[in-house]
């Protein structure tokens, strides 16, 4: 018979993970649909009762989003324009019921190539905090997700928070998603961008594209090309097809490789234009 554990502290949770193989459950929005009609055989560690994991806070250097913070929690939080892109992505993740239950860390640990939360977090230069029974460390999100449904998280580790560094200059962000319809759809391609702006010029740029590779990716060549450019409605003109060359989109029932690359470039230009037009 499967065991069910529901600790109320992080220390209890990582101690349990050190002792046995457990399947971590938070919002359950991926867990339950994947097991419809099947008997539950795994031993479960339900982390939803750990209050400290469902907090959004900040210090002098960064914001900290607890692992079990839901998308609805994020949407209702008072956060600066830097987080606008992440909030736009939050509205695209299922319906309101899913947003009320699904967690930000769960979206990362599920590691779907089409996970809507990943590109905006990459564009925020996010790091993930990981705890085990002995240590708490953090790694760049770009290093955490290794491939389709693969992360570097060990069985004895728990993702405890997402860390967002505070930018040097005033910053704003955007997110846009292309699907077969407006809502409740898996992405064909999606783009997120964050710009740091000072004196009307781009001082920092992070652009990420998802659903066009096994793992969402930043576009470093484009980011470099944007530095020093005037932040206006022409900003999208700096995006070129070559900037997407490192991507490896697939052909599937939703779109061809060529369509994803063409749509990706169009969305990158659109997002940069929208950011450039912000006064």
C-alpha positions as a Markdown table, in Angstrom:
| # | Residue | x | y | z |
|---|---|---|---|---|
| 1 | Unk | 0.0 | 0.0 | 0.0 |
| 2 | Unk | 1.4 | 3.4 | -1.0 |
| 3 | Unk | 2.4 | 5.8 | 1.8 |
| 4 | Unk | 1.3 | 9.4 | 2.1 |
| 5 | Unk | 3.4 | 11.9 | 4.0 |
| 6 | Unk | 2.3 | 15.6 | 4.5 |
| 7 | Unk | 5.1 | 17.4 | 6.5 |
| 8 | Unk | 4.6 | 21.0 | 7.8 |
| 9 | Unk | 8.2 | 22.1 | 7.6 |
| 10 | Unk | 11.0 | 22.0 | 5.0 |
| 11 | Unk | 13.3 | 20.2 | 7.4 |
| 12 | Unk | 10.8 | 17.4 | 7.7 |
| 13 | Unk | 10.4 | 17.1 | 4.0 |
| 14 | Unk | 14.1 | 16.9 | 3.1 |
| 15 | Unk | 14.6 | 14.4 | 6.0 |
| 16 | Unk | 11.9 | 12.2 | 4.5 |
| 17 | Unk | 13.5 | 12.4 | 1.0 |
| 18 | Unk | 16.8 | 11.3 | 2.5 |
| 19 | Unk | 15.2 | 8.2 | 3.9 |
| 20 | Unk | 13.2 | 6.8 | 0.9 |
| 21 | Unk | 12.2 | 7.3 | -2.7 |
| 22 | Unk | 9.1 | 9.6 | -2.7 |
| 23 | Unk | 7.1 | 11.3 | -5.4 |
| 24 | Unk | 6.7 | 15.0 | -4.6 |
| 25 | Unk | 3.2 | 16.4 | -4.8 |
| 26 | Unk | 2.3 | 20.1 | -4.6 |
| 27 | Unk | -0.6 | 21.5 | -6.7 |
| 28 | Unk | -1.2 | 18.1 | -8.5 |
| 29 | Unk | -2.1 | 19.6 | -11.8 |
| 30 | Unk | 0.4 | 17.4 | -13.6 |
| 31 | Unk | 0.3 | 14.5 | -11.2 |
| 32 | Unk | -3.4 | 13.6 | -11.3 |
| 33 | Unk | -4.0 | 13.8 | -15.0 |
| 34 | Unk | -1.1 | 11.5 | -15.7 |
| 35 | Unk | -2.6 | 8.8 | -13.5 |
| 36 | Unk | -6.3 | 8.8 | -14.5 |
| 37 | Unk | -7.6 | 5.2 | -14.2 |
| 38 | Unk | -4.4 | 3.9 | -12.7 |
| 39 | Unk | -3.9 | 2.7 | -9.1 |
| 40 | Unk | -1.6 | 4.8 | -7.0 |
| 41 | Unk | 1.5 | 2.8 | -6.3 |
| 42 | Unk | 4.1 | 5.6 | -5.4 |
| 43 | Unk | 4.9 | 6.8 | -1.9 |
| 44 | Unk | 3.8 | 10.5 | -1.8 |
| 45 | Unk | 5.4 | 13.5 | -0.2 |
| 46 | Unk | 2.8 | 16.2 | -0.2 |
| 47 | Unk | 4.5 | 19.6 | 0.4 |
| 48 | Unk | 1.4 | 21.7 | 0.2 |
| 49 | Unk | 1.2 | 22.1 | 4.1 |
| 50 | Unk | 4.7 | 23.8 | 4.3 |
| 51 | Unk | 3.6 | 27.4 | 4.8 |
| 52 | Unk | 7.2 | 28.7 | 4.3 |
| 53 | Unk | 7.3 | 27.5 | 0.8 |
| 54 | Unk | 4.3 | 29.6 | -0.3 |
| 55 | Unk | 5.7 | 33.1 | 0.2 |
| 56 | Unk | 7.0 | 35.9 | -2.0 |
| 57 | Unk | 9.6 | 38.1 | -0.4 |
| 58 | Unk | 12.6 | 40.3 | -1.2 |
| 59 | Unk | 15.9 | 41.5 | 0.2 |
| 60 | Unk | 18.5 | 44.0 | -1.1 |
| 61 | Unk | 19.6 | 41.7 | -3.9 |
| 62 | Unk | 16.7 | 39.6 | -5.1 |
| 63 | Unk | 13.1 | 38.5 | -4.9 |
| 64 | Unk | 12.4 | 35.0 | -3.6 |
| 65 | Unk | 9.3 | 33.1 | -4.8 |
| 66 | Unk | 8.6 | 30.1 | -2.7 |
| 67 | Unk | 8.2 | 26.8 | -4.5 |
| 68 | Unk | 4.5 | 26.2 | -3.8 |
| 69 | Unk | 3.5 | 29.8 | -4.7 |
| 70 | Unk | 0.6 | 29.4 | -7.1 |
| 71 | Unk | 0.1 | 31.3 | -10.3 |
| 72 | Unk | -2.9 | 33.0 | -8.8 |
| 73 | Unk | -0.6 | 34.0 | -5.8 |
| 74 | Unk | 1.8 | 35.6 | -8.3 |
| 75 | Unk | -0.9 | 37.4 | -10.1 |
| 76 | Unk | -2.3 | 39.0 | -6.9 |
| 77 | Unk | 1.2 | 40.0 | -5.6 |
| 78 | Unk | 2.3 | 43.6 | -5.7 |
| 79 | Unk | 5.4 | 43.4 | -7.9 |
| 80 | Unk | 7.3 | 45.9 | -10.1 |
| 81 | Unk | 7.1 | 46.0 | -14.0 |
| 82 | Unk | 10.0 | 43.6 | -14.1 |
| 83 | Unk | 7.5 | 40.9 | -13.4 |
| 84 | Unk | 4.9 | 41.9 | -16.0 |
| 85 | Unk | 6.0 | 39.2 | -18.4 |
| 86 | Unk | 5.8 | 36.4 | -15.8 |
| 87 | Unk | 2.3 | 37.6 | -14.9 |
| 88 | Unk | 1.3 | 37.5 | -18.5 |
| 89 | Unk | 2.5 | 33.9 | -18.7 |
| 90 | Unk | 0.6 | 33.1 | -15.5 |
| 91 | Unk | -2.6 | 34.0 | -17.2 |
| 92 | Unk | -1.9 | 31.6 | -20.0 |
| 93 | Unk | -1.4 | 28.5 | -17.7 |
| 94 | Unk | -4.7 | 26.6 | -18.0 |
| 95 | Unk | -7.9 | 28.2 | -16.6 |
| 96 | Unk | -8.4 | 29.9 | -13.2 |
| 97 | Unk | -8.8 | 26.5 | -11.4 |
| 98 | Unk | -5.4 | 25.4 | -12.6 |
| 99 | Unk | -3.8 | 28.8 | -11.8 |
| 100 | Unk | -5.3 | 28.5 | -8.2 |
| 101 | Unk | -3.7 | 25.1 | -7.7 |
| 102 | Unk | -0.7 | 24.8 | -10.0 |
| 103 | Unk | 2.7 | 25.9 | -8.5 |
| 104 | Unk | 5.5 | 27.8 | -10.1 |
| 105 | Unk | 8.1 | 25.3 | -9.1 |
| 106 | Unk | 5.9 | 22.4 | -10.3 |
| 107 | Unk | 5.9 | 24.0 | -13.8 |
| 108 | Unk | 9.7 | 24.0 | -13.7 |
| 109 | Unk | 10.1 | 20.5 | -12.3 |
| 110 | Unk | 7.7 | 19.1 | -14.9 |
| 111 | Unk | 10.2 | 20.4 | -17.5 |
| 112 | Unk | 7.9 | 20.4 | -20.5 |
| 113 | Unk | 9.4 | 22.1 | -23.6 |
| 114 | Unk | 6.1 | 24.0 | -23.7 |
| 115 | Unk | 6.0 | 25.1 | -20.1 |
| 116 | Unk | 4.8 | 28.6 | -20.1 |
| 117 | Unk | 6.6 | 29.7 | -17.0 |
| 118 | Unk | 10.1 | 28.8 | -18.2 |
| 119 | Unk | 10.8 | 31.6 | -20.9 |
| 120 | Unk | 9.8 | 34.5 | -18.6 |
| 121 | Unk | 11.8 | 33.1 | -15.8 |
| 122 | Unk | 14.8 | 32.7 | -18.0 |
| 123 | Unk | 14.3 | 36.3 | -19.2 |
| 124 | Unk | 14.4 | 37.3 | -15.5 |
| 125 | Unk | 17.8 | 35.5 | -15.1 |
| 126 | Unk | 16.2 | 33.2 | -12.5 |
| 127 | Unk | 18.0 | 30.8 | -10.3 |
| 128 | Unk | 16.4 | 27.9 | -8.4 |
| 129 | Unk | 17.1 | 27.1 | -4.8 |
| 130 | Unk | 17.5 | 23.4 | -4.0 |
| 131 | Unk | 17.6 | 21.8 | -0.5 |
| 132 | Unk | 18.6 | 18.4 | 0.8 |
| 133 | Unk | 19.1 | 17.2 | 4.3 |
| 134 | Unk | 22.6 | 18.7 | 4.5 |
| 135 | Unk | 22.7 | 21.8 | 2.2 |
| 136 | Unk | 20.8 | 24.5 | 0.5 |
| 137 | Unk | 22.3 | 25.6 | -2.9 |
| 138 | Unk | 21.1 | 27.4 | -6.0 |
| 139 | Unk | 21.7 | 27.1 | -9.7 |
| 140 | Unk | 20.7 | 29.0 | -12.8 |
| 141 | Unk | 17.4 | 27.9 | -14.2 |
| 142 | Unk | 19.1 | 27.4 | -17.6 |
| 143 | Unk | 21.3 | 24.7 | -15.9 |
| 144 | Unk | 18.4 | 23.1 | -13.9 |
| 145 | Unk | 16.3 | 21.9 | -16.8 |
| 146 | Unk | 18.3 | 19.4 | -18.8 |
| 147 | Unk | 15.8 | 18.3 | -21.4 |
| 148 | Unk | 12.3 | 17.1 | -22.1 |
| 149 | Unk | 10.9 | 16.1 | -18.6 |
| 150 | Unk | 14.5 | 16.1 | -17.2 |
| 151 | Unk | 16.0 | 18.2 | -14.5 |
| 152 | Unk | 19.2 | 17.9 | -12.4 |
| 153 | Unk | 17.1 | 17.4 | -9.2 |
| 154 | Unk | 18.2 | 14.3 | -7.3 |
| 155 | Unk | 15.6 | 12.0 | -5.6 |
| 156 | Unk | 16.8 | 13.3 | -2.2 |
| 157 | Unk | 16.4 | 17.0 | -3.1 |
| 158 | Unk | 13.5 | 19.5 | -3.0 |
| 159 | Unk | 13.2 | 22.7 | -5.1 |
| 160 | Unk | 12.4 | 25.3 | -2.4 |
| 161 | Unk | 12.3 | 28.7 | -4.2 |
| 162 | Unk | 12.9 | 30.7 | -7.4 |
| 163 | Unk | 15.4 | 33.6 | -7.0 |
| 164 | Unk | 15.1 | 36.7 | -9.2 |
| 165 | Unk | 18.0 | 39.1 | -9.0 |
| 166 | Unk | 17.3 | 42.8 | -8.8 |
| 167 | Unk | 18.4 | 44.6 | -12.0 |
| 168 | Unk | 20.9 | 47.5 | -12.1 |
| 169 | Unk | 18.6 | 49.7 | -14.1 |
| 170 | Unk | 14.8 | 50.2 | -14.5 |
| 171 | Unk | 13.5 | 47.1 | -16.1 |
| 172 | Unk | 10.3 | 45.9 | -17.7 |
| 173 | Unk | 9.3 | 42.6 | -19.4 |
| 174 | Unk | 6.8 | 41.0 | -21.8 |
| 175 | Unk | 5.6 | 37.6 | -22.7 |
| 176 | Unk | 3.6 | 36.4 | -25.7 |
| 177 | Unk | 2.4 | 32.9 | -26.7 |
| 178 | Unk | 1.2 | 31.5 | -30.0 |
| 179 | Unk | -1.3 | 28.6 | -29.9 |
| 180 | Unk | -4.0 | 27.1 | -32.0 |
| 181 | Unk | -6.5 | 29.2 | -30.0 |
| 182 | Unk | -6.5 | 32.0 | -27.5 |
| 183 | Unk | -6.8 | 30.0 | -24.2 |
| 184 | Unk | -6.3 | 26.6 | -22.7 |
| 185 | Unk | -3.8 | 25.5 | -25.4 |
| 186 | Unk | -0.3 | 24.1 | -25.5 |
| 187 | Unk | 2.2 | 26.6 | -27.0 |
| 188 | Unk | 3.3 | 26.4 | -30.6 |
| 189 | Unk | 6.0 | 28.9 | -29.7 |
| 190 | Unk | 6.4 | 31.6 | -27.0 |
| 191 | Unk | 8.7 | 34.5 | -26.3 |
| 192 | Unk | 9.7 | 36.4 | -23.2 |
| 193 | Unk | 11.9 | 39.4 | -22.9 |
| 194 | Unk | 13.3 | 41.6 | -20.2 |
| 195 | Unk | 14.9 | 45.0 | -20.9 |
| 196 | Unk | 16.9 | 47.2 | -18.5 |
| 197 | Unk | 16.8 | 50.8 | -19.8 |
| 198 | Unk | 18.6 | 53.9 | -18.8 |
| 199 | Unk | 18.5 | 57.3 | -20.6 |
| 200 | Unk | 16.5 | 55.9 | -23.4 |
| 201 | Unk | 19.0 | 53.1 | -24.2 |
| 202 | Unk | 19.0 | 49.4 | -23.6 |
| 203 | Unk | 21.5 | 48.6 | -20.9 |
| 204 | Unk | 20.6 | 45.0 | -20.4 |
| 205 | Unk | 18.6 | 42.5 | -22.4 |
| 206 | Unk | 17.4 | 39.0 | -21.9 |
| 207 | Unk | 15.3 | 37.2 | -24.5 |
| 208 | Unk | 14.1 | 33.6 | -24.3 |
| 209 | Unk | 12.1 | 31.4 | -26.6 |
| 210 | Unk | 10.2 | 28.3 | -25.7 |
| 211 | Unk | 8.5 | 25.4 | -27.4 |
| 212 | Unk | 11.1 | 25.5 | -30.1 |
| 213 | Unk | 13.7 | 23.2 | -28.5 |
| 214 | Unk | 13.7 | 20.4 | -26.0 |
| 215 | Unk | 14.5 | 23.2 | -23.4 |
| 216 | Unk | 13.5 | 26.9 | -23.7 |
| 217 | Unk | 16.6 | 28.9 | -24.6 |
| 218 | Unk | 17.9 | 32.4 | -24.3 |
| 219 | Unk | 19.1 | 34.2 | -27.5 |
| 220 | Unk | 22.5 | 35.6 | -26.5 |
| 221 | Unk | 23.4 | 36.9 | -30.0 |
| 222 | Unk | 20.3 | 39.0 | -30.0 |
| 223 | Unk | 20.8 | 40.1 | -26.4 |
| 224 | Unk | 24.3 | 41.4 | -27.3 |
| 225 | Unk | 22.9 | 43.2 | -30.4 |
| 226 | Unk | 20.3 | 45.0 | -28.4 |
| 227 | Unk | 22.8 | 46.6 | -25.9 |
| 228 | Unk | 23.1 | 50.3 | -26.5 |
| 229 | Unk | 20.2 | 50.5 | -28.9 |
| 230 | Unk | 17.6 | 53.2 | -28.6 |
| 231 | Unk | 14.6 | 51.8 | -26.7 |
| 232 | Unk | 11.8 | 52.8 | -29.1 |
| 233 | Unk | 9.3 | 51.2 | -31.5 |
| 234 | Unk | 12.1 | 50.2 | -33.9 |
| 235 | Unk | 13.8 | 47.9 | -31.3 |
| 236 | Unk | 12.2 | 44.8 | -32.9 |
| 237 | Unk | 14.0 | 45.5 | -36.2 |
| 238 | Unk | 17.3 | 44.4 | -34.6 |
| 239 | Unk | 16.1 | 40.8 | -34.4 |
| 240 | Unk | 17.3 | 38.6 | -37.3 |
| 241 | Unk | 16.7 | 35.0 | -38.3 |
| 242 | Unk | 20.4 | 34.2 | -37.5 |
| 243 | Unk | 19.7 | 35.1 | -33.8 |
| 244 | Unk | 17.4 | 32.0 | -33.6 |
| 245 | Unk | 19.9 | 29.6 | -35.3 |
| 246 | Unk | 20.8 | 27.7 | -32.1 |
| 247 | Unk | 17.1 | 26.6 | -31.7 |
| 248 | Unk | 16.1 | 23.0 | -32.7 |
| 249 | Unk | 12.3 | 23.0 | -33.2 |
| 250 | Unk | 10.5 | 19.8 | -34.1 |
| 251 | Unk | 7.8 | 19.0 | -36.6 |
| 252 | Unk | 4.7 | 17.8 | -34.9 |
| 253 | Unk | 0.9 | 18.0 | -35.1 |
| 254 | Unk | 0.9 | 21.6 | -33.9 |
| 255 | Unk | 3.4 | 23.1 | -36.3 |
| 256 | Unk | 6.4 | 22.5 | -38.6 |
| 257 | Unk | 10.0 | 23.3 | -37.7 |
| 258 | Unk | 9.9 | 26.1 | -40.3 |
| 259 | Unk | 6.7 | 27.6 | -39.0 |
| 260 | Unk | 8.0 | 27.7 | -35.5 |
| 261 | Unk | 11.2 | 29.5 | -36.6 |
| 262 | Unk | 9.2 | 32.0 | -38.6 |
| 263 | Unk | 6.6 | 32.6 | -35.9 |
| 264 | Unk | 9.4 | 32.8 | -33.3 |
| 265 | Unk | 11.1 | 35.6 | -35.1 |
| 266 | Unk | 7.8 | 37.4 | -35.6 |
| 267 | Unk | 7.0 | 37.1 | -31.9 |
| 268 | Unk | 10.5 | 38.3 | -30.8 |
| 269 | Unk | 10.1 | 41.4 | -33.0 |
| 270 | Unk | 6.6 | 42.0 | -31.6 |
| 271 | Unk | 7.7 | 41.7 | -28.0 |
| 272 | Unk | 10.7 | 44.0 | -28.5 |
| 273 | Unk | 8.6 | 46.6 | -30.3 |
| 274 | Unk | 6.0 | 46.5 | -27.4 |
| 275 | Unk | 8.8 | 47.0 | -24.9 |
| 276 | Unk | 10.4 | 49.7 | -26.9 |
| 277 | Unk | 7.1 | 51.6 | -27.1 |
| 278 | Unk | 6.7 | 51.8 | -23.3 |
| 279 | Unk | 7.5 | 55.3 | -22.1 |
